[in-house]
């Protein structure tokens, strides 16, 4: 466990600040010796204090100004979620620049588009492979790009002759910053000016750059003060991509506001191991993290004797009886408390230990979570607060919060915002969180912001208590040949978590007589079953697991070949047939999946089926598998009958 400070309420600063840079300076002055960041180096966790963090960023700001970056010009950052990303970001803010992130593992064409569209003046680049991509992208004319800066001197030295714009990171680490000039620059920045660009990883077309102002960000941060209790000794673990609005605004800038300390995970593959080392107290994650944990629990349960499974079932029952009291924050009555304490000692304590043993609450959004998962985590003393927002509304407009929770909803609207449902069911929001518009795209801005309302593109309902439920994306609705409007997300959610063997489900049925689905198998769990069936060796499983730990988004030919041996097996198909049947029982008849196809691999970014935030790219999937869908409906016996 990493050392922490005094257990005192966090001190928030957003309501006092004018800009992000001002917020950062205030945090460094208030908490100069408090750890801001932990990073693992040489097997141990090294701390960087808020004072040190600010000093590093001040030097970056001086380097940007020396390279001619003017107030309002764009600075790009491409790399993993680590301390340098944060330092370059805040250096850009202190220099009055507009910073934006580029997701790792993007194609040359994607990187070239972002650098050209943003007219980036400087790009900071982590890792040799990413630098190769940037150099290839910069080989064509990018007249505004003045400097390509590797994160390390070693990487710069290895490539320095390849492009005249390659610049040593030492140029952004020298102590020649003019404090008076930086102060004048800070005073000249208006809260209404752009602070960051967030390029949305939309399902179709080129990304759009959402302009988020200092006022937008500070309004969101000020609205969160006191919503979820934070203390000065709280500790988080960060691993989600900084190019994404949630990690950038709520997590990173939220830490500037509250003074929260974070540890940066070494990589995605080490998150579960480092959870147990860091032992965070608060945690933000995408729903997939909880889905994978839930799937792993049930995968392990299947291997246990019947007596163990009975103990788990009794614990779940005791947890469900306690759930109404836990959600409301009320004490448990005696007849509920005694069996719950037994369940906690035998089962729930072990689940908390898997997340480090100290987590007080989680926050999640981006996609719905199955009710079973939410109930299990809440019962185990791991509250998951579902929230909702979008990049164009500076990430967060709705949230469940202590004392105001309804599982399956995304909570109530922020007091600073207003919301309503349009006649066609679309969720509309208005208020200070709404973005300034899309960079260089007036038409898209006008379409998104109409008559004072931001059109979210999401379909939802608001209940009598003000809780919002999101049912699907407006453009994703399935309209069957019988004229029924169906939300694919509801169908997919009902099936997705019924078996640890399932990674993703894509429901299809637009202009069809009934719903069919693609099921993408979960790699590790599929290979584990393959070992049990004698189709995959233990050595093969270990090798493929190591590959996925080293590169969680990678999909090698060897992995595909190993999975292909399992997914055609009747025992595997039978388990998925059972999962679909169980999910179908939750759905109306017209929503039920009648036939499905099992893919030989998981969906991936490499194949263009997932966004960098692991959302299905529905239109790409529909287009790529169009011929396969035709066969599902046209060829009897081709698909698995549910």
NURO-308484 format. One line per 2 residues: number of its first residue (from 0); their letters; for each residue x negated, y negated, z of C-alpha. Coordinates in nm, 3 decimals. Layout:
REM residues N
NUM = a = X Y Z  ... .
REM end
This chain:
REM residues 642
0 = xx = 0.000 0.000 0.000  -0.131 -0.345 -0.089 .
2 = xx = -0.171 -0.599 0.192  0.108 -0.853 0.229 .
4 = xx = 0.166 -1.171 0.423  0.408 -1.287 0.694 .
6 = xx = 0.773 -1.175 0.681  0.914 -1.524 0.636 .
8 = xx = 1.180 -1.650 0.395  1.043 -1.749 0.056 .
10 = xx = 1.012 -2.120 -0.017  1.164 -2.219 -0.352 .
12 = xx = 1.039 -2.508 -0.563  1.241 -2.519 -0.888 .
14 = xx = 1.488 -2.783 -0.768  1.197 -3.019 -0.696 .
16 = xx = 1.008 -2.973 -1.025  1.037 -3.160 -1.357 .
18 = xx = 0.865 -2.906 -1.584  0.712 -2.559 -1.574 .
20 = xx = 0.366 -2.709 -1.537  0.489 -2.920 -1.247 .
22 = xx = 0.643 -2.610 -1.085  0.310 -2.426 -1.121 .
24 = xx = 0.109 -2.712 -0.968  0.349 -2.730 -0.673 .
26 = xx = 0.317 -2.355 -0.613  -0.064 -2.370 -0.619 .
28 = xx = -0.064 -2.662 -0.373  0.184 -2.493 -0.137 .
30 = xx = 0.031 -2.141 -0.147  -0.336 -2.180 -0.253 .
32 = xx = -0.468 -1.883 -0.055  -0.172 -1.648 -0.097 .
34 = xx = -0.216 -1.363 -0.350  -0.029 -1.432 -0.673 .
36 = xx = -0.148 -1.130 -0.870  -0.299 -0.789 -0.808 .
38 = xx = -0.474 -0.599 -1.087  -0.643 -0.261 -1.073 .
40 = xx = -1.014 -0.280 -1.147  -1.252 0.008 -1.093 .
42 = xx = -0.988 0.208 -0.909  -0.899 -0.063 -0.655 .
44 = xx = -0.653 -0.352 -0.655  -0.811 -0.698 -0.685 .
46 = xx = -0.619 -1.008 -0.581  -0.603 -1.346 -0.754 .
48 = xx = -0.467 -1.623 -0.533  -0.230 -1.894 -0.651 .
50 = xx = -0.513 -2.145 -0.622  -0.745 -1.930 -0.836 .
52 = xx = -0.466 -1.867 -1.085  -0.407 -2.241 -1.125 .
54 = xx = -0.779 -2.309 -1.169  -0.808 -2.047 -1.446 .
56 = xx = -0.504 -2.194 -1.622  -0.640 -2.549 -1.590 .
58 = xx = -0.954 -2.440 -1.776  -0.741 -2.283 -2.050 .
60 = xx = -0.551 -2.611 -2.081  -0.880 -2.800 -2.123 .
62 = xx = -0.986 -2.554 -2.394  -0.661 -2.599 -2.584 .
64 = xx = -0.689 -2.977 -2.575  -1.052 -2.953 -2.691 .
66 = xx = -0.932 -2.746 -2.989  -0.692 -3.021 -3.089 .
68 = xx = -0.367 -2.865 -2.963  -0.125 -3.153 -2.921 .
70 = xx = 0.179 -3.181 -2.696  0.466 -2.970 -2.835 .
72 = xx = 0.249 -2.754 -3.063  0.275 -2.375 -3.039 .
74 = xx = 0.039 -2.129 -2.872  0.086 -1.753 -2.921 .
76 = xx = -0.008 -1.471 -2.682  -0.030 -1.110 -2.797 .
78 = xx = -0.116 -0.848 -2.538  -0.016 -0.622 -2.255 .
80 = xx = 0.153 -0.746 -1.937  -0.156 -0.837 -1.737 .
82 = xx = -0.306 -1.136 -1.559  -0.466 -1.296 -1.870 .
84 = xx = -0.121 -1.319 -2.035  0.006 -1.522 -1.741 .
86 = xx = -0.306 -1.740 -1.729  -0.290 -1.826 -2.101 .
88 = xx = 0.081 -1.897 -2.073  0.042 -2.142 -1.786 .
90 = xx = -0.267 -2.295 -1.948  -0.050 -2.376 -2.247 .
92 = xx = 0.212 -2.528 -2.018  -0.046 -2.749 -1.842 .
94 = xx = -0.165 -2.864 -2.186  0.189 -2.961 -2.287 .
96 = xx = 0.207 -2.690 -2.554  0.497 -2.457 -2.633 .
98 = xx = 0.398 -2.098 -2.561  0.546 -1.781 -2.705 .
100 = xx = 0.474 -1.411 -2.690  0.427 -1.150 -2.962 .
102 = xx = 0.516 -0.793 -2.872  0.226 -0.546 -2.891 .
104 = xx = 0.225 -0.277 -3.162  0.387 -0.497 -3.427 .
106 = xx = 0.309 -0.464 -3.797  0.082 -0.702 -3.986 .
108 = xx = 0.385 -0.846 -4.166  0.569 -0.911 -3.841 .
110 = xx = 0.270 -1.085 -3.682  0.208 -1.290 -3.996 .
112 = xx = 0.571 -1.405 -4.000  0.563 -1.516 -3.636 .
114 = xx = 0.235 -1.705 -3.669  0.351 -1.874 -3.989 .
116 = xx = 0.706 -1.954 -3.877  0.593 -2.097 -3.543 .
118 = xx = 0.301 -2.285 -3.701  0.091 -2.152 -3.415 .
120 = xx = -0.230 -2.344 -3.350  -0.396 -2.083 -3.128 .
122 = xx = -0.336 -1.712 -3.070  -0.481 -1.525 -2.772 .
124 = xx = -0.526 -1.153 -2.851  -0.583 -0.851 -2.628 .
126 = xx = -0.739 -0.521 -2.743  -0.923 -0.424 -3.061 .
128 = xx = -0.623 -0.276 -3.243  -0.414 -0.591 -3.190 .
130 = xx = -0.704 -0.808 -3.307  -0.723 -0.603 -3.627 .
132 = xx = -0.354 -0.676 -3.685  -0.400 -1.049 -3.625 .
134 = xx = -0.704 -1.068 -3.852  -0.514 -0.891 -4.128 .
136 = xx = -0.219 -1.124 -4.078  -0.447 -1.429 -4.084 .
138 = xx = -0.620 -1.316 -4.404  -0.343 -1.491 -4.598 .
140 = xx = -0.313 -1.865 -4.561  -0.210 -1.988 -4.216 .
142 = xx = -0.313 -2.354 -4.241  -0.203 -2.449 -3.889 .
144 = xx = -0.394 -2.171 -3.710  -0.708 -2.321 -3.559 .
146 = xx = -0.833 -2.046 -3.327  -0.803 -1.670 -3.277 .
148 = xx = -0.918 -1.598 -2.922  -0.988 -1.240 -2.804 .
150 = xx = -0.923 -1.188 -2.435  -1.277 -1.058 -2.370 .
152 = xx = -1.623 -1.170 -2.476  -1.707 -0.813 -2.580 .
154 = xx = -1.420 -0.807 -2.828  -1.522 -1.149 -2.961 .
156 = xx = -1.884 -1.042 -3.010  -1.778 -0.727 -3.194 .
158 = xx = -1.572 -0.927 -3.446  -1.716 -1.280 -3.451 .
160 = xx = -1.838 -1.270 -3.813  -1.505 -1.164 -3.961 .
162 = xx = -1.313 -1.493 -3.948  -1.436 -1.848 -3.894 .
164 = xx = -1.143 -1.911 -3.659  -1.254 -1.643 -3.411 .
166 = xx = -1.336 -1.828 -3.090  -1.507 -1.714 -2.771 .
168 = xx = -1.282 -1.690 -2.463  -1.560 -1.874 -2.280 .
170 = xx = -1.439 -2.189 -2.454  -1.124 -2.156 -2.243 .
172 = xx = -1.301 -2.083 -1.915  -1.534 -2.382 -1.873 .
174 = xx = -1.492 -2.635 -1.596  -1.473 -2.952 -1.803 .
176 = xx = -1.104 -3.026 -1.763  -1.021 -3.396 -1.730 .
178 = xx = -0.778 -3.397 -1.437  -0.669 -3.754 -1.506 .
180 = xx = -0.592 -3.672 -1.871  -0.399 -3.360 -1.767 .
182 = xx = -0.199 -3.563 -1.515  -0.111 -3.821 -1.782 .
184 = xx = -0.009 -3.543 -2.018  0.210 -3.383 -1.752 .
186 = xx = 0.386 -3.712 -1.685  0.462 -3.751 -2.056 .
188 = xx = 0.646 -3.418 -2.084  1.023 -3.453 -2.066 .
190 = xx = 1.237 -3.182 -1.900  1.446 -3.175 -2.220 .
192 = xx = 1.146 -3.080 -2.433  1.076 -2.725 -2.546 .
194 = xx = 0.876 -2.520 -2.296  0.874 -2.181 -2.467 .
196 = xx = 0.992 -2.003 -2.779  1.139 -1.656 -2.745 .
198 = xx = 1.152 -1.469 -3.072  1.449 -1.237 -3.057 .
200 = xx = 1.391 -0.882 -3.177  1.726 -0.865 -3.352 .
202 = xx = 1.851 -0.554 -3.532  1.845 -0.716 -3.878 .
204 = xx = 1.664 -0.992 -4.059  1.358 -1.185 -3.944 .
206 = xx = 1.334 -1.280 -3.576  1.479 -1.616 -3.473 .
208 = xx = 1.284 -1.841 -3.237  1.506 -1.953 -2.949 .
210 = xx = 1.396 -2.289 -2.810  1.409 -2.284 -2.429 .
212 = xx = 1.350 -2.617 -2.258  1.193 -2.693 -1.921 .
214 = xx = 1.540 -2.803 -1.806  1.690 -2.467 -1.909 .
216 = xx = 1.432 -2.266 -1.715  1.438 -2.477 -1.401 .
218 = xx = 1.819 -2.473 -1.395  1.820 -2.091 -1.403 .
220 = xx = 1.554 -2.066 -1.134  1.729 -2.319 -0.908 .
222 = xx = 2.055 -2.126 -0.941  1.891 -1.808 -0.815 .
224 = xx = 1.768 -1.956 -0.487  1.917 -1.754 -0.205 .
226 = xx = 2.120 -1.522 -0.430  1.894 -1.223 -0.362 .
228 = xx = 1.695 -1.254 -0.041  1.318 -1.288 -0.088 .
230 = xx = 1.040 -1.312 0.170  0.685 -1.442 0.150 .
232 = xx = 0.549 -1.089 0.188  0.764 -0.942 -0.089 .
234 = xx = 0.579 -0.757 -0.362  0.686 -0.654 -0.711 .
236 = xx = 0.537 -0.432 -0.981  0.531 -0.580 -1.332 .
238 = xx = 0.514 -0.377 -1.652  0.787 -0.499 -1.889 .
240 = xx = 0.664 -0.697 -2.194  0.600 -1.065 -2.130 .
242 = xx = 0.725 -1.147 -2.480  1.074 -1.059 -2.354 .
244 = xx = 1.284 -1.333 -2.196  1.373 -1.140 -1.878 .
246 = xx = 1.016 -1.058 -1.775  0.899 -1.403 -1.876 .
248 = xx = 1.165 -1.621 -1.713  1.323 -1.423 -1.429 .
250 = xx = 1.017 -1.226 -1.323  0.713 -1.442 -1.400 .
252 = xx = 0.856 -1.793 -1.371  1.073 -1.668 -1.088 .
254 = xx = 0.752 -1.588 -0.900  0.626 -1.942 -0.955 .
256 = xx = 0.950 -2.058 -0.796  0.952 -1.822 -0.496 .
258 = xx = 0.581 -1.749 -0.442  0.641 -1.376 -0.479 .
260 = xx = 0.329 -1.162 -0.534  0.316 -0.907 -0.815 .
262 = xx = 0.091 -0.618 -0.911  0.044 -0.557 -1.282 .
264 = xx = 0.074 -0.191 -1.376  -0.227 -0.050 -1.560 .
266 = xx = -0.001 0.070 -1.841  0.350 0.205 -1.894 .
268 = xx = 0.221 0.558 -1.854  0.100 0.489 -1.499 .
270 = xx = 0.407 0.308 -1.366  0.544 0.599 -1.161 .
272 = xx = 0.203 0.675 -1.007  0.134 0.311 -0.927 .
274 = xx = 0.478 0.264 -0.774  0.362 0.494 -0.497 .
276 = xx = 0.036 0.299 -0.459  0.177 -0.052 -0.469 .
278 = xx = 0.500 0.026 -0.281  0.694 -0.277 -0.412 .
280 = xx = 0.976 -0.426 -0.210  1.175 -0.570 -0.504 .
282 = xx = 1.182 -0.441 -0.856  1.318 -0.544 -1.194 .
284 = xx = 1.351 -0.281 -1.463  1.540 -0.182 -1.773 .
286 = xx = 1.816 0.078 -1.729  1.603 0.345 -1.899 .
288 = xx = 1.378 0.363 -1.591  1.673 0.464 -1.372 .
290 = xx = 1.812 0.697 -1.638  1.479 0.879 -1.662 .
292 = xx = 1.456 0.908 -1.283  1.812 1.043 -1.268 .
294 = xx = 1.738 1.292 -1.547  1.421 1.405 -1.369 .
296 = xx = 1.608 1.462 -1.043  1.861 1.688 -1.215 .
298 = xx = 1.592 1.861 -1.420  1.408 1.951 -1.099 .
300 = xx = 1.734 2.055 -0.929  1.802 2.311 -1.203 .
302 = xx = 1.479 2.486 -1.103  1.571 2.504 -0.733 .
304 = xx = 1.761 2.783 -0.556  2.136 2.755 -0.511 .
306 = xx = 2.093 2.662 -0.142  1.894 2.349 -0.236 .
308 = xx = 2.151 2.249 -0.496  2.427 2.284 -0.235 .
310 = xx = 2.238 2.054 0.005  2.205 1.796 -0.273 .
312 = xx = 2.576 1.822 -0.357  2.671 1.769 0.008 .
314 = xx = 2.439 1.469 0.028  2.602 1.320 -0.283 .
316 = xx = 2.944 1.369 -0.125  2.832 1.201 0.198 .
318 = xx = 2.681 0.917 -0.004  3.005 0.864 -0.195 .
320 = xx = 3.201 0.838 0.130  2.954 0.578 0.253 .
322 = xx = 2.944 0.387 -0.075  3.234 0.141 -0.015 .
324 = xx = 3.070 0.028 0.308  2.723 0.003 0.151 .
326 = xx = 2.855 -0.205 -0.140  3.031 -0.443 0.095 .
328 = xx = 2.740 -0.462 0.339  2.958 -0.335 0.625 .
330 = xx = 2.851 -0.092 0.902  2.944 0.274 0.856 .
332 = xx = 3.212 0.413 1.087  3.100 0.705 1.304 .
334 = xx = 3.269 0.979 1.099  3.086 0.852 0.787 .
336 = xx = 2.760 0.755 0.955  2.665 1.096 1.098 .
338 = xx = 2.686 1.301 0.773  2.526 1.010 0.584 .
340 = xx = 2.227 1.009 0.820  2.184 1.384 0.766 .
342 = xx = 2.204 1.331 0.387  1.950 1.052 0.414 .
344 = xx = 1.704 1.266 0.609  1.736 1.564 0.373 .
346 = xx = 1.771 1.396 0.031  1.789 1.018 0.000 .
348 = xx = 1.462 0.945 0.180  1.277 1.148 -0.084 .
350 = xx = 1.432 0.943 -0.365  1.323 0.619 -0.198 .
352 = xx = 0.973 0.761 -0.162  0.953 0.816 -0.539 .
354 = xx = 0.978 0.436 -0.577  0.723 0.368 -0.304 .
356 = xx = 0.953 0.384 -0.001  0.997 0.008 0.054 .
358 = xx = 1.227 -0.116 -0.225  1.509 -0.333 -0.086 .
360 = xx = 1.679 -0.395 -0.420  1.651 -0.356 -0.794 .
362 = xx = 1.781 -0.588 -1.065  1.857 -0.462 -1.414 .
364 = xx = 2.035 -0.562 -1.732  2.017 -0.531 -2.113 .
366 = xx = 2.234 -0.217 -2.129  2.504 -0.044 -1.924 .
368 = xx = 2.415 0.222 -1.667  2.633 0.526 -1.608 .
370 = xx = 2.841 0.506 -1.289  2.693 0.834 -1.157 .
372 = xx = 2.344 0.679 -1.162  2.453 0.361 -0.988 .
374 = xx = 2.637 0.558 -0.719  2.337 0.783 -0.651 .
376 = xx = 2.091 0.495 -0.615  2.323 0.287 -0.398 .
378 = xx = 2.393 0.591 -0.180  2.019 0.647 -0.143 .
380 = xx = 1.963 0.295 -0.008  1.833 0.164 -0.341 .
382 = xx = 2.080 -0.106 -0.447  2.083 -0.176 -0.821 .
384 = xx = 2.226 -0.518 -0.900  2.341 -0.526 -1.260 .
386 = xx = 2.312 -0.861 -1.434  2.387 -1.005 -1.775 .
388 = xx = 2.264 -1.278 -2.002  2.093 -1.336 -2.332 .
390 = xx = 1.784 -1.514 -2.457  1.997 -1.800 -2.586 .
392 = xx = 2.136 -1.855 -2.235  1.789 -1.846 -2.075 .
394 = xx = 1.833 -1.483 -1.979  2.082 -1.480 -1.693 .
396 = xx = 2.441 -1.603 -1.671  2.609 -1.331 -1.459 .
398 = xx = 2.497 -1.108 -1.175  2.616 -0.882 -0.898 .
400 = xx = 2.480 -1.000 -0.567  2.494 -0.893 -0.201 .
402 = xx = 2.851 -0.898 -0.079  2.988 -0.939 -0.433 .
404 = xx = 2.932 -0.611 -0.615  3.151 -0.410 -0.850 .
406 = xx = 2.973 -0.113 -1.000  3.007 -0.097 -1.376 .
408 = xx = 3.042 -0.474 -1.411  2.767 -0.731 -1.466 .
410 = xx = 2.895 -0.948 -1.185  3.027 -1.301 -1.159 .
412 = xx = 2.920 -1.604 -1.360  2.652 -1.830 -1.212 .
414 = xx = 2.803 -2.129 -1.024  2.616 -2.356 -1.267 .
416 = xx = 2.791 -2.201 -1.569  3.142 -2.147 -1.702 .
418 = xx = 3.271 -1.855 -1.905  3.578 -1.741 -2.095 .
420 = xx = 3.691 -1.471 -2.333  3.778 -1.575 -2.689 .
422 = xx = 4.089 -1.446 -2.865  3.887 -1.175 -3.039 .
424 = xx = 3.736 -1.058 -2.707  3.397 -1.230 -2.743 .
426 = xx = 3.230 -1.362 -2.427  3.164 -1.738 -2.441 .
428 = xx = 2.949 -1.932 -2.193  2.873 -2.298 -2.135 .
430 = xx = 2.640 -2.493 -1.907  2.278 -2.597 -1.845 .
432 = xx = 2.131 -2.254 -1.923  2.235 -2.270 -2.291 .
434 = xx = 1.930 -2.302 -2.516  1.841 -2.601 -2.732 .
436 = xx = 1.878 -2.410 -3.059  1.682 -2.197 -3.304 .
438 = xx = 1.347 -2.326 -3.428  1.379 -2.441 -3.791 .
440 = xx = 1.730 -2.295 -3.826  2.010 -2.547 -3.793 .
442 = xx = 2.268 -2.318 -3.952  2.207 -2.036 -3.703 .
444 = xx = 2.213 -2.289 -3.418  2.548 -2.427 -3.533 .
446 = xx = 2.691 -2.075 -3.558  2.576 -1.987 -3.206 .
448 = xx = 2.686 -2.311 -3.038  3.040 -2.417 -3.128 .
450 = xx = 3.252 -2.679 -2.953  3.035 -2.672 -2.643 .
452 = xx = 3.040 -2.292 -2.610  2.763 -2.040 -2.675 .
454 = xx = 2.901 -1.742 -2.865  2.725 -1.443 -2.711 .
456 = xx = 2.824 -1.183 -2.970  2.929 -0.951 -2.686 .
458 = xx = 3.278 -0.815 -2.629  3.396 -0.815 -2.269 .
460 = xx = 3.669 -0.864 -2.011  3.693 -1.071 -1.694 .
462 = xx = 3.896 -0.921 -1.409  4.111 -1.101 -1.154 .
464 = xx = 3.813 -1.139 -0.917  3.594 -1.297 -1.185 .
466 = xx = 3.372 -0.994 -1.256  3.263 -0.956 -1.618 .
468 = xx = 3.250 -0.618 -1.792  3.065 -0.590 -2.125 .
470 = xx = 3.204 -0.325 -2.357  2.986 -0.364 -2.667 .
472 = xx = 2.836 -0.596 -2.924  3.094 -0.764 -3.146 .
474 = xx = 2.914 -0.649 -3.461  2.875 -0.292 -3.336 .
476 = xx = 3.241 -0.200 -3.304  3.344 0.116 -3.489 .
478 = xx = 3.670 0.087 -3.685  3.785 0.435 -3.775 .
480 = xx = 3.974 0.518 -4.094  4.284 0.531 -3.872 .
482 = xx = 4.230 0.167 -3.773  4.114 0.230 -3.415 .
484 = xx = 3.851 -0.010 -3.273  3.595 0.182 -3.068 .
486 = xx = 3.294 0.062 -2.867  2.999 0.291 -2.945 .
488 = xx = 2.819 0.192 -2.624  3.099 0.347 -2.416 .
490 = xx = 3.078 0.672 -2.613  2.700 0.686 -2.591 .
492 = xx = 2.694 0.607 -2.219  2.942 0.889 -2.146 .
494 = xx = 2.711 1.147 -2.307  2.360 1.009 -2.267 .
496 = xx = 2.294 1.099 -1.905  2.470 1.435 -1.899 .
498 = xx = 2.144 1.618 -1.962  1.777 1.531 -1.900 .
500 = xx = 1.715 1.671 -2.249  1.886 1.366 -2.406 .
502 = xx = 1.689 1.047 -2.463  1.922 0.851 -2.693 .
504 = xx = 2.267 0.891 -2.847  2.387 0.702 -3.155 .
506 = xx = 2.762 0.715 -3.215  2.887 0.687 -3.575 .
508 = xx = 3.237 0.668 -3.714  3.299 0.342 -3.898 .
510 = xx = 3.564 0.409 -4.168  3.551 0.780 -4.079 .
512 = xx = 3.827 1.005 -3.952  3.651 1.084 -3.624 .
514 = xx = 3.333 1.010 -3.428  3.006 1.195 -3.486 .
516 = xx = 2.671 1.136 -3.319  2.297 1.166 -3.351 .
518 = xx = 2.121 1.294 -3.040  1.752 1.220 -2.998 .
520 = xx = 1.586 1.459 -2.751  1.373 1.349 -2.458 .
522 = xx = 1.018 1.469 -2.540  0.878 1.589 -2.207 .
524 = xx = 1.198 1.750 -2.082  1.244 1.924 -2.417 .
526 = xx = 0.892 2.067 -2.406  0.940 2.175 -2.043 .
528 = xx = 1.241 2.376 -2.152  1.030 2.508 -2.439 .
530 = xx = 0.780 2.644 -2.186  1.060 2.815 -1.991 .
532 = xx = 1.189 2.969 -2.316  0.842 3.086 -2.420 .
534 = xx = 0.838 2.858 -2.726  0.570 2.615 -2.602 .
536 = xx = 0.257 2.691 -2.400  0.176 2.516 -2.074 .
538 = xx = -0.147 2.388 -2.230  0.052 2.237 -2.517 .
540 = xx = 0.291 2.069 -2.273  0.002 1.921 -2.074 .
542 = xx = -0.169 1.790 -2.388  0.146 1.627 -2.524 .
544 = xx = 0.223 1.476 -2.181  -0.125 1.321 -2.168 .
546 = xx = -0.067 1.174 -2.513  0.257 1.010 -2.402 .
548 = xx = 0.098 0.871 -2.085  -0.184 0.716 -2.290 .
550 = xx = 0.059 0.580 -2.550  0.422 0.587 -2.428 .
552 = xx = 0.553 0.442 -2.755  0.348 0.677 -2.975 .
554 = xx = 0.481 0.984 -3.152  0.210 1.218 -3.286 .
556 = xx = 0.256 1.492 -3.545  0.159 1.746 -3.279 .
558 = xx = 0.440 1.626 -3.051  0.689 1.646 -3.336 .
560 = xx = 0.580 1.998 -3.427  0.613 2.115 -3.066 .
562 = xx = 0.959 1.962 -3.027  1.077 2.110 -3.358 .
564 = xx = 1.021 2.460 -3.219  1.259 2.391 -2.929 .
566 = xx = 1.545 2.187 -3.075  1.649 2.466 -3.315 .
568 = xx = 1.674 2.716 -3.031  2.028 2.820 -2.941 .
570 = xx = 1.967 2.781 -2.566  1.866 2.418 -2.623 .
572 = xx = 2.164 2.354 -2.851  2.397 2.513 -2.597 .
574 = xx = 2.279 2.275 -2.323  2.343 1.975 -2.546 .
576 = xx = 2.683 2.110 -2.650  2.771 2.133 -2.280 .
578 = xx = 2.649 1.775 -2.220  2.862 1.641 -2.506 .
580 = xx = 3.167 1.832 -2.383  3.120 1.690 -2.032 .
582 = xx = 3.086 1.337 -2.167  3.389 1.379 -2.391 .
584 = xx = 3.607 1.448 -2.088  3.550 1.084 -1.981 .
586 = xx = 3.665 0.950 -2.318  3.997 0.896 -2.487 .
588 = xx = 4.068 1.155 -2.755  4.000 0.914 -3.040 .
590 = xx = 3.659 0.828 -2.886  3.541 1.186 -2.840 .
592 = xx = 3.244 1.313 -3.041  3.359 1.598 -3.263 .
594 = xx = 3.028 1.686 -3.428  2.666 1.595 -3.359 .
596 = xx = 2.322 1.641 -3.510  2.013 1.702 -3.298 .
598 = xx = 1.704 1.524 -3.428  1.359 1.683 -3.403 .
600 = xx = 1.215 1.374 -3.234  1.309 1.079 -3.019 .
602 = xx = 1.392 0.742 -3.172  1.089 0.512 -3.177 .
604 = xx = 0.961 0.166 -3.258  0.719 0.315 -3.511 .
606 = xx = 1.008 0.448 -3.716  1.197 0.119 -3.689 .
608 = xx = 1.481 0.262 -3.479  1.418 0.080 -3.150 .
610 = xx = 1.346 -0.280 -3.066  1.042 -0.356 -2.843 .
612 = xx = 1.291 -0.364 -2.553  1.406 -0.009 -2.637 .
614 = xx = 1.749 -0.102 -2.773  1.889 0.093 -3.068 .
616 = xx = 1.856 -0.087 -3.401  2.196 0.026 -3.506 .
618 = xx = 2.197 -0.099 -3.862  1.858 0.052 -3.936 .
620 = xx = 1.971 0.386 -3.794  2.295 0.376 -3.994 .
622 = xx = 2.099 0.301 -4.312  1.816 0.549 -4.254 .
624 = xx = 2.047 0.839 -4.168  2.328 0.755 -4.412 .
626 = xx = 2.279 1.073 -4.615  2.270 1.282 -4.298 .
628 = xx = 2.598 1.130 -4.176  2.757 1.212 -4.511 .
630 = xx = 2.656 1.575 -4.466  2.808 1.582 -4.117 .
632 = xx = 3.149 1.498 -4.262  3.118 1.673 -4.599 .
634 = xx = 2.946 2.002 -4.518  3.121 2.242 -4.278 .
636 = xx = 2.869 2.409 -4.049  2.597 2.147 -4.098 .
638 = xx = 2.644 1.974 -3.762  2.688 2.120 -3.415 .
640 = xx = 3.055 2.142 -3.322  3.124 1.976 -2.987 .
REM end
